[in-house]
Amino acid sequence: MQHLLRDPVHHTVPISRTEKNLIDHPYFQRLRRIKQTAFLNLVFPGSTHDRFSHCVGAMHLAGLIFDSVSQEFISTFGPRALQPPQQDYFRRLVRMAALLHDIGHGPFSHSLEGVTNLGRPLHPVRKLLFREGIIPEDWVQDRFFKSDRWMNQPTAHEDFSVAIISLMASEDEGRIGGLLAQDIASLIVDWVKPSPEYDDVDKVGPSGKWRLHDALKELVSGELDADRMDYLLRDSHYTGVPYGQYDKEMLIGNVLWRSHPEKKGQLVTALRRKALHAFEDFLISRFHMFMQLYSHKTTVAFDVILENALAELPDFSIQPDLTDYLRWSDDWLLRKIIKNRSSKWGEHIRDRIPLKHLFTIRQEQQKKFLRFIEPYELSKGTTAWYPSLKNKNNRTKTDQVPKIWWRHSVSYLTTKDRGRYPLYIEERNKLIPIEEISLLLKSDYVRRFDMIHVYCLRGQEYDVKKWMKDNGLSEDIIQPVEL
């Protein structure tokens, strides 16, 4: 039996009974209470959409891409290249992974990540998730599990997504909707390996000579994936800006699976040559959305305010068993912040009082600013200790230093160099790395883009700029930059 959801971005979204049961799960329903874009609604009032709708949209797009690319694969390599049971299994798996890829997000989404409390990370380190037994140890790739450095890093929402998938699967002998939870998680993060059961199915093409796993991962988290394709369209729709629009039909209709030119026995994602400009337009959409929305000076200012507010909450942290975390929401956390009478930061969020934006520093001047500010930095990105740490500050050198905050926003058109799953262009039956054929990706200007926003308390901007000038920061940096 098929159910239909109505969505303002994709219009009609068909879902199976199994998918509906999963969407109805309390762990997934909690995503209705977590905004997709955190504080962006304080700049773009319509941006009140949630992680719930984004995940459903990503699942829908993952299914559309899979349907298109699998049909092309069968027509090119023959009906035996992908047997009907395989096609059904892989389709259900990739849709499920796209649906659950963000289930680990907490209140205010990405704004909560990287936050510290009393100078310590709010998130637990990874090894505690395994110590609690939430994630089975045999899911993890050996090279990760044996790495002390990796195990001792603070967790991120992707880690929590895997943990929550594991918790959901414990209700049905390790399966979600009939699929092994380990295999779903293996399409979301690199550090989870597919199960032996999956390995038995993952043989496609003539005589089963290719493995499909990495190509499926690309549909969930690659250079051209369902996640990015949905959030660009969705964020553009709800903010009322046109920058996130791209030629969805051209991209979906021209995705291919081909033999990896460098890794024998594996498939890789490619695009037909005629879809190159559609993909470049997709990248430009990401660039413009980053510049105009995701790194907007006011949005970033409220990220700083959130960190200050959480730093003043006593004994506030994410416990590795995730029992409390699964009940958290945007509204719950904001109420908790506002009720903390010893802090005024909650009022900044409640009444929309941002920090004062002083200026934005582009790439060519960032080293100069960071060298200037480094002697005065008392905690990451600020000259001011959080109030709860003031008594520990014995540095007389900074007694007269004003409170300044700065945040580095960085993104890439593609993931750093070639990315984990590089994209190829098929031209005359040959695969060409996309950066060798795309003029856009040959451009140093747009391949990597970043900025540093600098803030102070409102009403103190004149004194802060004067202090910077008196202490040697060049005036070409201090002058405001129009965005």
N, C-alpha and C positions, 0 to 999 in steps of 0.2 A: 504494500500500500504506500502511495506517495502523498506527502503533505506539501503544501505551498505556503511560503512566507512572502510577504510583500515588503519590498525594500526600495527606498527612494533612489538608490544608486543603480541597482541591477534589476529593479522592477520585480519580476517573479522569480523566486528562488525555490526550486523543488528540493525536497529533502526526503530521505527514506524514513521508515518507522524507527530503524536503529539509530539514525542520526537524530531524530526527534527526541528519542529517549535520552540520548547523551546531552542534547541541548537543555533538556528539562532537569538535568542533574544539578543539585544545589551548588556544587563547585563551579559549574559553568554559569549558572544563573547569577552568581556573584559579580560576573563581569558587567552586568547591567549597572552596577553601582560604582563602576570605575570608568572615568572619562578616558576617551581615546587620546586626547591631546592636553591633558592636565589643565594648565592655566591659560591655554590659548583663547578660551572663551572670554577672558578679561580684556582681550584685544579685539577678537572677532566674536561678537555676541552669539552668533549662531552655532559656534563650535561646542556644542554640548553633547555630541554623540559619544557612544561608549565602546568599550572593548568588545562587548557582546556582538554588536552589529558588524564590527570589523571582522571578527573571527568567522561569522557566518558568511560574510562576503568573500573572505579569502578562500573558504571551503568551496563556494560556488565557482570562483574563478579557477581554482585548482582542478575542479572537475571539467570545466570547459577546455582548459589547456590540455589536460590528459586525453580527453575525447578526440581533440583535433590531432595531436601528435601521434597517438596510438593508431588512429585510422590511417594516417600517412605512412606510418612504419609498416603496417600490414600490407598496404597497397604497394609499397616499394620492395619489401622483402618476402612477401607471400603470406598466405593465411596461416602457415605453420610457424611463422616468426613470433607470433603472440597468440597462444591458444586462448579460446574464450574464457575458460576458468581463470587463467592468469590475468587476462584483461580485467575481469570483474574484481579479482582480488587486489590488483595493484590500484585500480580506480578507487575502491573503498578505502584502501590504506592511505593514499595520498590525500583524499578528501578529509579523512579523519585527522591526519597530521596537520593539515592546514587549519582545521577547526580548532584544534587544541594547542596550536603553536604559541599562543599568548595567554594561556590559562594561568600562568604563574605570575602575571602582573599584579602588583599591589596598588594601593591608593596613589593617585596622581601619576600613575604609569612610570615613565622613565625618570620623572623628577625625583622619585624616591631612591633611585639607584645612585650609589656613590655618596650618599648622605652619611655623615658621621654624628655620633652622639658622645659628648665628652672626649672628643678626639679619637674615638674608636668607631670602626665601621658599624653601621646599623645592621647590616646583613651578616649572618654567621658565615664562617669559612666552610668550604665544601666538605671537608672531611667529617664535619659534624652531621651532615645529612646522611652519610653512610654509617656513622656511629649510632645514629638513632634508628638505623635499619629501614629508613623510608625508601631509599633507592637500593635495590639489590646490587651487591658488588659484582655479580657476574654479568651485569649489563655493560660494564665500563670497559672501554678499550684498555689494554694492559699499559700502553705507553702513558696514558693519563693517570691511571690508578697508582702506578709506581712512581709518579712524579710528586715529590714533596712540595715543590713550588706550586704546582697546579692545585693540589689538595688544600693548600693553606691560603689560597686566594679567596677573597669575599665572594659570595654567591651573587648571581644576577637573576633576572626573571626567567631566563631560559632554564636555569638549574631548578627553579621552583616549578616550572612547567613539567619537567621530567618527574619531579617528586610528586606532584599532584596527579599526574597520569598513573604513577605507580600506586598511589593511594586508591584511586578509582578502580584500578585493575584488581586490587586485593579483594574487592567485593565479588569477583567472578573468576577466581583461579587464574589470575594473571592476564585476563583478557578484557578488552573493551569492545563491545559490539561484535564479538566473535573473533576479533583480531588480537594477536599478542601485543600487549602494551609496549614491550621492549622494541618491537618493530616500528610501532608508531613513533616512539621517542627517537629511534635511530634516524628518522627523516627530519627531526627538528634540531638536533645538536650533533656535533662531530664525535663527541666522546662516548656516545652510546653505540654499541655494535649491534647489528641485526642478529636475530636468533638463528640457531641451526635450522629451525623449521622454515624460516624465510630463505635461507641459503638454498634449500632444496627446490624452491619455486623460482629463484632468481636466475634463470637460464633462459634467454630469449634469443631470437634470431635463428637463422639456418643452423641446424644441428645444435642449438642451444649454446652458441659460442660466445655470447655476450652477457655481461652482468648489467642489470638495469638500475641498481640501487642508487648510485651517485646521480644518475640522470633524474630519478624521482626526487632526490633531495633538492636538486636545482629548482624544481617546481615549487618547493616550499620555502627554500632559503638560498637563492642563487642570484645571479645578475639580473635575471628576468623571472621574477617569482610572483606567486599569487598574493603574497603579503604586501609587497610594494605596489603591485598593480591595484590592489583594493584601497590601501590607505591614501594613495595619491588622489584617486577619484573621490573617495569618501571625504577626506579632509578638504578638498577643493569645493565639493558640494556644500558642506556645512559651514565653511568659512565665508562662502560667497565670492571666492576669488577664482579666476580661470586658470591659474598656473599649473594645476595638477592634471589637466586634461591631456589626453594622448590618443593615438589611434589604436584602440584596444583590439578591434577586429583584425586589423592588418597584422598585429603582433601574434595574436592567438592562432590565426590561420596559417602562419608561416614558421612555426616552431617545428624543428626536426630532431630526431634521434639518429646519430650517425656513429660509426666506429671511431673511438678515440684515436687521434693520430699519434699519440705518444704513449698511451697505456693499453697494451694488448688485452683484449678480452673485456673491455669496458665500453659503454656507450657514453656519448657526450651530447650536450644540447647545442644545437646550431640554429641559425636563421637563414632563410633564403635571402639571396642578395637583394631582392626587391623590397625587403622589409628593413633594410639597414637604416634608412632615414626615419622610419617609424620608431626604431629603437633609439636613435639619436634624439628624437623628439621626447621620448620617454625619459632619457637621461637629463635633458634640459628641464623637463618638468620637475624632476627631483631637485635639480640645482636651484630653480626658482622657488620651489616650496621651502627649501632649506634657508635660502637667503631672506625670503619675505615672511615666513611663518615660523618654522621650527627654531630658528635662531633669532627671532624678533627680540629686540632689546628689552621690551617690557615683560615678555614671557620669561626670558632668562632671569630678569630681576626677581620675579616671584619664585623661581627655583632657589635663588639665594635666600630669600625670605623664609621659604619652607625649611631650608637647612638650619637657619638660625632658630626657627621656632621649635624644631625637633630636638635641637641640641639643648634646649632648656626644659625639655620634658624629663623628669627624673625616671631613671631605670627603664627607658624606652628602647626596645630592641626587638628584632625578629628572632623568635626562638626556633631552633632547628626542627622541632617536631611539627611546626606550622599549624598547630591547633588554633592559636589565636589569629594568626595571619589569615586564615581562611574565612574569618568573620569580619575582617577589616574592609572598609569602603572609604571613598572620598569624604562623604559627609561625616562618618564616624571619626575619622582622623582630624578633620577640621574642627569638630566640636571639642575634641580632646585638647587641641591646641588652644582654642579660645577660652576654655575653662581654666587654663593655667594662668592664674591671676598674677603670677610673678613675671609674666612675659607679656609684652605688647605686640609681638610679631603676628599673632593671630588676627589682631585688628587690621593689620596691613592687608591680609588676604580678604577678610570679611568685608572691609570697606574699600577695597581696591586702592591701596596707597602704595605704589611701587617705590623702590629706591630711586634716587636721582641718577639718571644715566649721564655720565660725564662725556664719554666719547667711545668710539669704536676703533680698534687698532687692526689694520690689515697686516697681511703676512710679512711684508717687507720691513715693518717697523716693530714687530713683536719682540725680537731678541733685545732690541734697545730698551723697550719698556720693562721686560722681565729682568734684565740686568739692573735697571734702576730700582725696581721694587723689591728685589730679593733680600736685601739686608733688613727690610722692615716687615717681611712676611712672618706672621706668627702662627698661622695655621693655613692649610692649603687654600690659596686664592683670596686671602684677606690679611689686612694689617691688624685686625682686632681679634683677640681671643673671644670665644663665646663667653657670655656673662658667667656661666658656671665655672669657667676656668680662670677667671680674672685673678683670683688669689694666687695662682701658680705662676703668674707673670712677674718675673724679677728682672726683666730687661729694661733698664733705665734709658737705654738708647732710644726706645720708641715711646717714651712717656708723652711726647708732644706730637706724635704721629696721628693724623686724623684716621677715622675708620673708613677704610676703602675695601671694596670687594671687586674682584675681577673673575670672569669665567671665560674659558676657552671653548668655543664651539667649532667643531671640525667635522667634515664629511668628505666623501669621495664620490665621483661620478660612478666609478666601479670600485670594488673593494681593494684599496691600496694599489698594488701593482696589477697582477692578472687576476687576483681573487682566488678563492678556494676552488671555484668551479668556473673556469674561464669560458667565455662565449666565443663561438666560431661563426663565420659567415660561409655558407656554401655557395660557391660560384664555379660553374662548369665542372661539377662533380668533385671539386676539391674544397677542403676545409682550410680557411684562412683565419688566423687570429684576428679578432675584430679590431684591435688597436692598430693593425697593419693596414687596414683598409678605411677606417673611419677617420676623417679629418678632425672631427670633434675630439676624439681620444688622443690625437697627436698633439693637441693644444695643451701647453703647460699651464695656461691660465685657468682652465676649468677642470682639469683632471683632479686636482685636490683644491679644496677651498675651505678656508677657516677664518675666524675673526676672534678678537678678544673684546668683550664688553667690560667697561669699567664703571663702577657705581660708588656713590657715597650716600649718606643720609640726606634727606631733603632739607633744604635751607642751608646746607654747608658747602655747596658747590664752589662758591667764590673762595672760601678759605682753603678748600682742598686744592683747587687749581693753583692758588698762590703758593701753597706749600710745595707742590710739585715743581713749580717754576723756580722757587728759591733754592730747592735742593738739586737742581741740575737737569730735570727732565726737559728735553727740547720742546720748544713751543709748537713745532710742526706736529707733534703727537698730541699735545694738550688741546689744540684747536679741535672743535667738534667736527665729526664727519657725518654728512647727511647720508642716510640709508635709502 
